[in-house]
Amino acid sequence: MRRLRSIRYRIMCMTFFLVLLTVCSLVLLANQQMEQLFQEYLQVQPSVMADMTMGAPEHLFLMSVHRSLLWVGLFFVLVGLLMSYFLARNITIPLRQLSQAADHIRQGRLGQTVTVHAQDEVGQLAAVFNQMSVELARNEKLRREFLANIAHELRTPLAILQGNLENMIDGAAQPDMARLFSLQEEVMRLNRLVSDLRDLSLAEVHQLELHRQPTDINQLLTGAAGMLEPLLDEKNLHFEYDLQADLPLATVDPDRIRQVFYNILVNAVRYTFPDTTIRLHSWLEDGEVWIEIQDEGPGVAEDDLPRLFDHFYRTDKSRSRQSGGSGIGLSLARQFMEVHGGTIAASNRSSGGLIVRMGFGPL
C-alpha cells in the first residue's frame, strides 16, 4: 500500500492505463473494421459472387487476423508498461534525491546538494535546491560566528566590571572616582555595543525606524569629520575636502547617515598610515549624490573585500578589540545605506589605500 502512494507508481499506472486503453481501443476498432470490410468485399459483386458465403476458410482468415491484432496489441501493452516504468523512474529519481537531501538538512547536516542531470522543471528545482542549501549552510556559519563574536565582545567588559566590583566588595580596592569612571566607560561601551547590535538586527529585517527629512549630505559629512578632528593629531593626519557645493538635499535619516560617515571615517583614521591625507569627495551624477572617502593605508586583500562589510569580520585575524573596534561598524554602515535605498562598496586604490564609495538616489 505504501508503494501505491508513491508518485513513481502513480505516474507509471496512469501512463500504463492510457497506453492500455489506447491499444485496446485500436485493436477492437481494427477487428470490427476488418470484419465489416471483409463482408463488404464478399458482397461487392453480387452477380459474380452470389454463391460466396462466409465459410470455414473465411472464418479462419478472420480469426488469424484477430489473433495477429491481439498479439500486436499485447506487444504494445508490454512496451507501454516498460516505457511508463522508465518514464516514472526518470522523473522520480531526482525527486527522491531531493527528498533525501532535504531530510539531511532537517537533521542539521547543511550544505547538501544533488546532481543536476536535466534542464527541465525537475532540473531547475534541483538547481534552486542546491543554491538554497549552500545559502543555508553559509547563513548558519555566519550565525554561529555572529553569536561567538557577540559572546567574545561582551566577555571583556563584563569581566572588567566583575573583577573591579569583586575587588571593591572584598576591600582589595577602594571605590575612588578614577575606578568608578573606568567602570562607567565599560558600561557605556556595553550600551553602545548592545544598541548597535539592536540597530543592526532591525536593519537586516527592514524594521529599523527612520526619521527621514531633507538633509544636506555635505553638512553631515563635514560634521562627522569634525567629530574626529582630535584624533588626527595622534597620527599627524588631516582631511582634504573636495565637496560639490550645489548638491540637492537628500531625504534621509540624518542621525543614521551621520553614523555611516562616522564609522567609515573612524575606519580610515584607524588604518591609514601616519602623516597622510584622508580625502572626502562628493559629487552629483545622473541625479544621484555620491560620497567617496579615500585613505592612504595598506588597503585590503582582494579576497577580503567581499566580506569587508560582514559582521565582526576583520581582515587581520590577530587584531584585538581595542585596536580593531567592535567589528560591526562597517556592517552597520552597509545596512543603514541599504535601508535608505543607497549603495556602499569598497575598492583598493591603485596607489595604495582604500576607497569607500556611497551613493544616494536617485533623488
Secondary structure, 3 states (H helix, E strand, C coil): CCHHHCHHHHHHHHHHHHHHHHHHHHHHHHHHHHHHHHHHHHCCCCCCCCCCCCCHHHHHHHHHHHHHHHHHHHHHHHHHHHHHHHHHHHHHHHHHHHHHHHHHHHCCCCCCCCCCCCCCHHHHHHHHHHHHHHHHHHHHHHHHHHHHHHHHHHHHHHHHHHHHHHHHHHCCCCCCHHHHHHHHHHHHHHHHHHHHHHHHHHHHCCCCCCCCEEECHHHHHHHHHHHCHHHHHHHCCEEEEEECCCCCCEEECHHHHHHHHHHHHHHHHHHCCCCCEEEEEEEEECCEEEEEEECCCCCCCCCCHHHCCCCCCCCCCCCCHHHHCCCCHHHHHHHHHHHCCCEEEEEECCCCCEEEEEEECCC
